[in-house]
Amino acid sequence: MAQQQKPASDWQSVLGLTGLLSWLLMFGVVDYSHDMLMAKNDSESPWATIYEVSAGYVLGFVGALAVWLLWQLAQGPVPEILSESPWMRGLSALGLTAVLASALAGLVMHNLGGLSLTYDSAFVIAILVVSFGVIPLYRNWRS
């Protein structure tokens, strides 16, 4: 029997929409801040912090979505954004596993590369935004 989901509250809707728009914006910020950081070649530049925050947020967001979608695939009923075909489910699981592995590898490599706590903080914030904002917003939208 399917579990009844409660609708997203106002704060979850705002968090989900703001988080999603921030994620889309961060793609450009990551690219631009990386270019500026390489041009200045100064790890103490404010561009270094901007790069860490934006890269951490992007990878955390993608990783959290991959975990949620993999969990949905494992539980049974497939969300509308994934195919019902068994072989497509397998391909989706394979692709999502690769995305999750990339996000986790990025987290490990950035930490071993000497990035500060700002990267990790942005990574965790993105996970919280997906968990408490984007997923409830999706569930609210589809019902």
C-alpha positions, 0 to 999 in steps of 0.5 A, spaced: 500 500 500 502 506 498 504 511 503 500 518 503 505 523 502 503 530 505 503 536 501 510 541 501 509 547 506 510 554 504 517 554 507 519 547 503 516 550 496 520 556 497 526 552 499 525 548 493 524 553 488 530 557 491 535 551 491 533 549 484 534 556 481 541 557 485 543 550 483 542 552 476 545 559 477 551 555 480 553 552 474 555 559 471 558 561 477 563 555 478 565 556 471 567 563 471 570 563 478 574 557 476 577 561 470 578 568 475 582 563 480 586 560 474 587 567 471 589 570 478 593 564 480 592 566 488 589 561 492 587 567 497 583 570 492 575 571 494 574 567 487 577 561 491 572 561 496 566 563 491 569 557 487 569 552 493 562 554 495 559 553 488 562 547 486 560 544 493 553 546 492 553 543 485 556 536 486 552 536 493 545 537 489 547 532 484 549 527 489 543 528 493 538 527 487 542 521 485 541 518 491 534 519 492 532 517 484 536 510 486 532 509 492 526 510 488 528 505 483 530 500 489 523 501 492 519 499 486 514 504 483 518 508 478 517 516 478 514 519 472 521 522 470 524 515 469 522 509 464 518 503 466 522 499 462 526 494 466 532 495 461 531 502 462 531 502 469 537 498 469 541 503 465 538 509 469 541 505 475 547 505 472 547 512 470 545 514 477 550 510 480 556 513 476 553 520 478 553 519 485 560 516 484 562 522 481 559 527 486 563 523 492 569 522 488 569 530 487 568 531 495 574 526 497 578 529 491 577 536 494 578 535 501 584 531 499 586 537 495 586 542 501 579 545 500 577 548 506 570 547 510 566 552 505 566 546 500 563 541 505 558 546 508 556 548 501 555 540 499 551 539 506 547 545 505 545 542 498 543 535 500 539 539 505 536 543 500 534 537 496 531 533 502 527 538 505 525 543 499 526 539 492 523 532 493 517 535 497 516 540 492 516 535 486 512 530 490 507 536 491 507 538 484 506 531 481 500 529 486 
